[in-house]
Amino acid sequence: MALYMCAIMITVKCIAAYDFGTSGVKAALVSEEGKILAVQEKAYPLYKPQPLYVEQDPKDYWDAVCEVTHGVLANSGAMPEDVKALSFSVQAVNIIPVDKDGNVLHNAISWLDGRAEKQAEEINTRCGMDLVRSQDHQSRLLWIKENRPDIYEKTAYFLDCNSFLQYKATGVMAVKHDHPGIAKKDPMIQTYIDATYADIDAAKLGPTVAACEKYAALDEKGASDLGLITGTPVFGGMIDVTAASAGCGCCKEGDAHIYLGSSGWMSALISQACDGSEGSYLLDSIDPKLLIYGGCTNSCCLMFDWVIDKFYHKEKEELGSGIYELIDEEVAKVPAGCEGLHAAPWLFGEQFPITDPYVRAMFFNISEKHTRAHFIRAVLESLCFSMRGQIDLYRKDAGKDISEISVNGGGSLSSQWMQIMADVLQMPVHVPEETRHSGAVGAAIAAAVGLGWCDMDDTGSFIGVDKSYSPDVTKEELYTKKYKLFYEIYDMVKDLSKKMEAAE
């Protein structure tokens, strides 16, 4: 358990903001000025019962949020009445089927799960075009209907992480609320949505609430579990991409950011819907006037941490979080390009800029001169190539350019990684203050707007820049060559990867 605590007793109004990632939750108390007063974290496991299946226990979510709420209050000195609202930022595209009494009928199917390839093909065949992937909501719902009809019939609502937590906190299963949304910006998108959900009973799909709107209030049980006050408002919340965008200071059209957490993504704010490349998405931002264009690479810090565990296991046990300083020191000694070593970060398949649930991580062109530091740097470079691919697709789809970008999430704490990012993208990279907790800051900003503490147009002023990195133009040619090879490697292995999965 990690703790970040202010040095004085908290005597100010604050928002309890929660950032639910793939591997754990952070609870943050955020002041009216957008300053983090205290943070506490709790991990929870992933379960992989068979190939392509990735699940989590929803009970772990609620137990974790209760533990970190009690902990952050106790260790900060804040009183329950100081907390004026709650807001959740959550991992996207997971599914939790519940019955009419709120009982969980199946583990949460994680966004990493790739079991529904057959169902995605069925939906796309029926629609006459490629609209969904195995990791999309519609495909997984159809998988449950076809493979677990007993669960499908008992399900009152297919909740996600956010609506499940809101239900546990308030006792309210779903709230009907009319808000702008993506579909209202482009009726064609609504046509696509209706077509892809045609196999699913619409009554089982819980309504949603806009991020800055009140969902409901803590009931007696929710308040007791959390150690807060009954009647405290719970706001609509948002998925992690939306929260990270807000928490990175993105507030106007064209603002873009990269997030480096368990997963990673690039997103940019746009005012009009556009046709996206395969694997891209359009999401609501906290501002109803703007949309988020983006895409997700499945394994970002998941891949980074995996290679640390394999090559630096002993040092990690000895140094704890100090391992990242050692990594930065060793990576700095490896020349750009890793002396011919290439990596691919597809530990759990990939969504964007490559869309393939079967492809897996690999190293290519290993020679006797390569050390463990080469392998670490190769992984960091490969993740930067993935982000460059996402930016290139944004340029194609939206017809707009990006000249600088903000980066947040745990990976942005590595100065070496950020310099590699600037060199690969050939643009300035800015790291905001409180970068590790920007998801929670984004969730808090939405509640602050809802409470009237700030206007939508003022949200960018909450975020300051901690560090900036300028690109080394002498590395542009080298990284452009390696970037092209990154895709050539995929083209060589994609068919073999699918055959290998079928052979297991």
C-alpha positions in Angstrom: 0.0 0.0 0.0 1.4 3.4 -0.9 0.7 6.7 0.9 1.1 10.3 -0.1 0.2 12.6 2.7 0.2 16.4 3.3 2.2 17.7 6.2 -0.6 19.5 8.0 -4.1 18.6 9.1 -6.7 19.1 6.4 -9.2 21.8 7.2 -10.5 22.6 3.7 -13.4 21.4 1.6 -12.3 18.6 -0.7 -13.5 16.0 -3.2 -12.8 12.3 -2.8 -11.7 11.2 -6.3 -10.9 7.7 -7.3 -8.7 6.4 -10.1 -9.5 2.7 -10.9 -6.8 1.2 -13.0 -6.2 -2.3 -14.3 -4.2 -3.3 -11.2 -5.4 -1.1 -8.4 -7.2 2.0 -7.2 -5.9 5.4 -6.0 -8.1 7.5 -3.7 -7.2 11.2 -3.7 -8.5 14.1 -1.6 -8.5 17.2 -4.0 -9.0 20.8 -2.8 -11.1 23.5 -4.4 -8.0 24.8 -6.1 -7.2 21.4 -7.7 -4.4 20.5 -5.3 -3.9 17.0 -4.1 -4.0 16.8 -0.3 -3.5 13.1 0.2 -3.5 9.9 -1.8 -3.7 6.2 -0.9 -3.5 3.1 -3.1 -4.7 -0.5 -3.0 -3.9 -3.2 -5.5 -6.3 -6.0 -6.7 -5.6 -9.0 -8.9 -6.3 -10.0 -12.5 -7.5 -13.6 -13.1 -6.7 -15.5 -16.3 -8.7 -18.7 -16.3 -7.8 -19.7 -19.8 -6.1 -18.2 -22.9 -7.6 -14.8 -24.0 -9.7 -14.7 -20.8 -9.0 -11.8 -18.3 -11.3 -11.2 -15.4 -11.5 -9.4 -12.0 -13.7 -9.9 -9.0 -16.0 -6.9 -8.5 -15.9 -7.4 -4.8 -12.3 -6.5 -4.9 -13.2 -3.1 -6.4 -15.5 -2.2 -3.6 -13.3 -3.6 -0.8 -10.4 -1.6 -2.3 -12.4 1.7 -2.5 -13.6 1.3 1.1 -10.1 0.6 2.4 -8.4 3.5 0.6 -11.2 5.9 1.7 -10.8 5.0 5.4 -7.1 5.1 5.0 -6.8 8.5 3.2 -9.1 10.1 5.8 -7.3 8.6 8.8 -3.8 9.5 7.5 -4.6 13.0 6.3 -6.6 14.3 9.2 -9.7 15.1 7.1 -13.1 14.7 8.6 -15.9 12.9 6.8 -17.9 16.2 6.6 -14.9 17.8 4.7 -15.6 15.5 1.7 -18.2 17.4 -0.4 -18.5 14.9 -3.3 -17.2 11.7 -4.8 -16.2 11.0 -8.4 -14.9 7.9 -10.0 -12.4 7.5 -12.9 -12.5 3.8 -14.0 -11.0 1.4 -16.5 -13.1 1.2 -19.6 -15.1 -1.5 -21.4 -15.4 -4.0 -18.6 -18.7 -5.8 -18.0 -20.3 -6.8 -14.7 -23.7 -8.6 -15.0 -25.9 -8.1 -12.0 -29.4 -9.4 -11.1 -32.4 -7.2 -10.0 -31.1 -7.2 -6.4 -27.6 -6.1 -7.4 -26.0 -9.5 -7.0 -23.0 -10.1 -9.2 -23.6 -13.0 -11.6 -20.1 -13.3 -13.1 -16.6 -11.9 -12.6 -16.0 -8.6 -14.4 -14.8 -9.3 -17.9 -11.8 -7.0 -18.2 -11.0 -4.6 -21.1 -8.0 -6.9 -21.7 -10.1 -9.9 -22.4 -10.1 -11.2 -26.0 -12.6 -14.1 -25.8 -15.2 -12.6 -28.1 -13.5 -12.7 -31.5 -16.2 -15.0 -33.0 -18.9 -12.7 -31.7 -17.2 -9.6 -33.2 -17.1 -11.4 -36.6 -20.8 -12.2 -36.3 -21.7 -8.6 -35.6 -19.5 -7.2 -38.4 -20.9 -9.8 -40.8 -24.4 -8.9 -40.0 -23.7 -5.2 -40.3 -21.8 -5.6 -43.5 -18.7 -3.7 -42.3 -16.1 -3.9 -39.5 -17.6 -1.9 -36.6 -16.5 -3.8 -33.5 -13.6 -5.8 -32.2 -13.4 -8.7 -29.7 -12.6 -6.3 -27.0 -15.6 -4.1 -27.5 -18.7 -4.0 -25.3 -21.1 -5.4 -27.9 -18.9 -8.5 -28.7 -18.6 -9.5 -25.0 -22.3 -9.0 -24.4 -23.0 -11.3 -27.3 -20.5 -13.8 -25.9 -22.4 -14.0 -22.6 -25.7 -14.4 -24.4 -24.4 -17.3 -26.6 -22.1 -19.0 -24.1 -23.7 -18.2 -20.7 -27.5 -17.9 -21.5 -28.3 -18.7 -17.8 -26.4 -15.5 -16.8 -27.8 -13.5 -19.6 -31.4 -14.3 -18.7 -30.8 -13.5 -15.0 -29.1 -10.2 -15.7 -31.0 -7.0 -14.9 -28.2 -4.7 -15.9 -24.8 -5.1 -17.5 -22.9 -2.6 -15.4 -19.4 -1.4 -15.9 -16.9 -0.5 -13.1 -18.2 3.0 -12.7 -21.9 2.1 -12.5 -21.1 -0.8 -10.2 -19.3 1.5 -7.8 -22.0 4.1 -8.0 -24.6 1.4 -7.1 -22.6 0.2 -4.2 -22.2 3.8 -2.9 -25.8 4.9 -3.4 -28.0 1.9 -3.7 -29.3 3.3 -7.0 -28.9 0.8 -9.9 -29.1 3.2 -12.8 -30.2 6.8 -13.4 -31.8 8.0 -16.6 -30.2 11.2 -17.8 -30.2 13.0 -21.0 -26.9 14.5 -22.0 -25.2 15.6 -25.2 -23.1 12.5 -25.9 -21.3 11.4 -29.0 -24.4 10.1 -30.8 -26.1 13.5 -30.7 -23.1 15.1 -32.4 -23.4 12.7 -35.3 -26.6 10.7 -36.0 -24.7 8.2 -38.1 -22.8 7.1 -34.9 -26.2 6.4 -33.3 -27.1 4.3 -36.4 -23.9 2.2 -35.9 -24.5 1.9 -32.2 -28.1 0.6 -32.8 -26.8 -1.9 -35.4 -24.0 -3.3 -33.2 -26.3 -3.7 -30.2 -29.2 -5.3 -32.2 -28.6 -8.7 -30.6 -28.8 -7.4 -27.0 -31.9 -6.6 -25.0 -31.6 -2.8 -24.6 -33.4 -3.0 -21.2 -30.3 -4.6 -19.8 -28.0 -1.7 -20.7 -27.9 0.7 -17.8 -28.3 4.4 -18.6 -25.4 6.7 -17.9 -24.9 10.1 -16.3 -22.7 12.9 -17.7 -19.4 13.3 -15.8 -20.2 16.6 -14.3 -23.8 15.7 -13.3 -24.9 14.3 -10.0 -25.7 10.6 -10.2 -27.2 10.2 -6.7 -26.1 10.5 -3.1 -24.5 8.2 -0.6 -27.1 6.0 1.2 -26.6 4.8 4.7 -24.9 1.6 3.8 -22.6 3.3 1.2 -21.7 6.0 3.7 -21.0 3.5 6.5 -18.8 1.3 4.2 -16.8 4.3 3.1 -16.7 6.2 6.4 -18.3 9.3 4.9 -21.6 11.2 5.4 -25.0 10.1 4.2 -26.2 12.4 1.4 -22.8 13.3 0.0 -23.3 13.6 -3.7 -21.8 11.1 -6.1 -21.1 12.5 -9.6 -21.4 10.8 -13.0 -17.7 9.9 -13.2 -16.0 8.9 -16.4 -13.6 6.3 -17.9 -9.9 6.7 -17.4 -9.2 8.3 -20.8 -11.6 11.1 -20.1 -10.2 11.7 -16.6 -6.6 11.5 -17.7 -7.3 14.1 -20.5 -8.8 16.5 -18.0 -6.1 15.8 -15.5 -3.5 16.6 -18.1 -4.9 20.1 -18.7 -6.6 19.3 -22.0 -9.5 21.7 -22.2 -9.7 23.1 -25.7 -9.9 21.7 -29.2 -6.6 20.3 -30.4 -5.2 19.7 -26.9 -3.6 16.2 -26.8 -2.1 14.0 -24.3 -0.5 10.5 -23.8 -1.1 8.4 -20.8 1.4 5.8 -19.7 -0.2 3.5 -17.1 -0.9 -0.2 -17.1 -2.3 0.5 -20.6 -1.3 3.5 -22.7 -3.0 5.8 -25.1 -3.0 9.0 -27.1 -6.0 11.2 -27.1 -6.9 14.6 -28.6 -9.9 16.9 -28.2 -12.0 17.5 -31.3 -15.2 19.4 -31.9 -16.7 17.3 -34.6 -17.0 13.5 -35.0 -14.8 11.9 -37.6 -14.4 8.5 -39.3 -11.7 6.7 -37.3 -9.2 4.0 -38.2 -9.7 0.5 -36.9 -9.2 0.4 -33.2 -9.8 4.1 -32.7 -12.6 5.5 -30.6 -14.6 8.6 -30.0 -15.6 9.4 -26.4 -17.3 12.1 -24.5 -15.0 14.6 -22.8 -16.1 16.3 -19.5 -17.0 19.2 -21.8 -20.2 18.5 -23.7 -19.0 20.7 -26.6 -15.9 18.5 -27.3 -15.2 14.8 -28.0 -12.1 12.8 -27.4 -10.4 11.0 -30.3 -8.1 8.2 -29.1 -7.0 4.6 -29.1 -5.4 2.3 -26.6 -2.3 0.1 -26.6 -3.1 -2.8 -24.3 0.2 -3.2 -22.5 2.2 -0.2 -21.6 3.6 -0.2 -18.0 2.3 -3.8 -17.9 5.0 -4.6 -20.4 7.6 -2.2 -18.8 7.0 -3.9 -15.4 7.1 -7.4 -16.9 10.6 -6.8 -18.4 11.8 -5.3 -15.1 10.5 -8.4 -13.2 12.3 -10.7 -15.6 15.6 -8.9 -15.9 15.9 -7.0 -12.6 14.0 -9.2 -10.2 16.7 -9.2 -7.5 17.3 -5.5 -7.7 13.6 -4.8 -7.5 13.3 -6.8 -4.3 16.2 -4.9 -2.8 15.4 -1.4 -4.0 11.6 -1.3 -4.1 10.5 1.8 -5.9 14.1 2.8 -6.2 14.4 0.3 -9.1 13.2 3.0 -11.5 16.2 5.2 -10.8 18.5 2.3 -11.5 16.6 1.6 -14.8 16.9 5.3 -15.8 20.7 5.1 -15.1 21.2 1.9 -17.2 18.9 3.0 -20.0 20.9 6.3 -20.3 24.0 4.2 -21.2 22.4 2.4 -24.1 22.6 4.3 -27.5 19.4 5.3 -29.3 18.1 2.4 -31.4 19.5 -0.2 -28.9 22.2 -1.3 -31.4 19.7 -3.1 -33.6 17.5 -4.7 -30.9 13.8 -4.4 -31.5 10.9 -5.0 -29.1 7.1 -5.4 -29.5 5.0 -4.6 -26.4 1.9 -6.8 -27.2 1.8 -8.7 -24.0 -2.0 -9.0 -24.1 -2.6 -8.6 -27.9 -3.2 -5.1 -29.2 -6.0 -2.6 -29.9 -4.4 0.5 -31.5 -2.6 1.4 -33.7 -2.5 -2.3 -34.4 -5.8 -4.2 -33.9 -5.0 -7.9 -33.1 -6.0 -10.0 -30.1 -3.6 -12.8 -31.1 -0.3 -11.1 -31.5 2.1 -11.3 -28.6 5.2 -9.5 -27.2 8.6 -10.3 -28.6 12.2 -9.2 -29.0 13.8 -9.3 -32.4 17.4 -9.3 -33.7 19.0 -10.2 -30.4 22.8 -10.5 -30.5 25.6 -11.2 -28.0 26.3 -7.5 -27.4 22.9 -6.8 -26.0 22.5 -6.4 -22.2 19.5 -6.3 -20.0 19.5 -2.5 -20.3 19.2 -2.9 -24.1 16.0 -4.9 -23.5 14.5 -2.3 -21.2 15.3 0.5 -23.6 13.9 -1.5 -26.6 10.6 -1.8 -24.7 10.5 1.9 -24.0 11.2 2.7 -27.6 8.6 0.3 -28.9 5.9 1.9 -26.7 6.9 5.3 -28.1 6.6 3.8 -31.6 3.1 2.7 -30.6 2.2 6.3 -29.6 3.7 7.7 -32.8 1.5 5.3 -34.7 -1.6 6.6 -32.8 -0.6 10.2 -33.6 -0.2 9.4 -37.3 -3.6 7.9 -37.4 -5.1 10.9 -35.7 -3.6 13.1 -38.3 -5.1 11.0 -41.0 -8.6 10.6 -39.4 -9.1 14.1 -38.0 -7.1 16.0 -40.6 -5.3 17.9 -37.9 -1.7 18.1 -36.6 -0.1 17.9 -33.2 2.9 20.0 -32.5 3.4 19.3 -28.8 1.9 16.9 -26.3 1.5 16.4 -22.5 2.3 13.0 -21.0 0.9 11.7 -17.7 0.7 8.5 -15.7 3.4 6.6 -13.8 5.6 6.1 -16.9 6.0 9.9 -17.3 8.1 9.9 -14.1 11.0 8.4 -16.1 13.2 11.2 -17.5 14.8 8.8 -19.9 11.5 7.5 -21.2 10.2 11.1 -21.7 13.3 12.1 -23.6 12.9 9.0 -25.8 9.3 10.0 -26.3 10.3 13.5 -27.4 12.9 12.1 -29.8 10.6 9.5 -31.4 7.7 11.9 -31.8 10.0 14.8 -32.7 7.9 17.2 -30.6 8.1 18.8 -27.2 6.8 16.7 -24.3 5.3 18.2 -21.2 4.8 16.4 -17.9 2.2 17.9 -15.6 2.4 18.3 -11.8 1.0 15.4 -9.9 1.3 13.3 -13.1 0.9 9.9 -11.3 -2.4 11.1 -9.9 -3.8 13.0 -12.9 -6.6 10.5 -13.4 -7.9 11.3 -9.9 -7.4 15.0 -10.6 -9.5 14.7 -13.7 -12.2 13.0 -11.8 -12.1 15.7 -9.2 -12.3 18.4 -11.8 -15.6 17.0 -13.1 -17.1 17.0 -9.6 -15.7 20.6 -9.0 -17.6 21.7 -12.2 -20.7 20.0 -10.9 -20.4 21.6 -7.5 -19.9 25.0 -9.1 -16.4 25.4 -7.8 -15.1 26.2 -11.3 -16.4 26.8 -14.8 -15.8 24.3 -17.6 -13.5 26.8 -19.4 -11.3 27.2 -16.3 -10.3 23.6 -15.8 -7.0 23.9 -17.6 -5.8 26.4 -15.0 -5.9 23.6 -12.4 -2.9 21.9 -14.1 0.7 23.2 -14.0 3.7 21.8 -15.9 6.4 20.1 -13.9 9.0 19.3 -16.6 9.4 19.7 -20.4 11.5 17.7 -22.9 12.7 19.0 -26.2 13.4 16.5 -29.2 16.9 15.8 -30.3 16.7 16.4 -34.1 19.8 14.3 -34.7 17.8 11.2 -33.8 14.9 11.8 -36.1 16.3 9.7 -39.0 17.2 6.7 -36.9 13.9 6.6 -35.1 11.9 7.0 -38.3 13.7 3.9 -39.7 13.0 1.9 -36.5 9.4 3.1 -36.5 8.8 1.7 -39.9 10.5 -1.6 -38.9 8.1 -1.8 -35.9 5.2 -2.3 -38.4 7.2 -4.5 -40.7 7.8 -6.9 -37.8 4.1 -7.0 -37.1 3.3 -7.8 -40.8 5.8 -10.7 -40.7 4.4 -12.3 -37.5 0.6 -11.6 -37.5 -0.5 -14.7 -39.4 1.9 -16.9 -37.4 0.7 -15.5 -34.1 -2.9 -16.5 -34.9 -1.8 -20.0 -35.9 0.2 -20.3 -32.7 -2.8 -19.3 -30.6 -5.0 -21.9 -32.4 -2.4 -24.6 -31.6 -2.4 -24.0 -27.9 
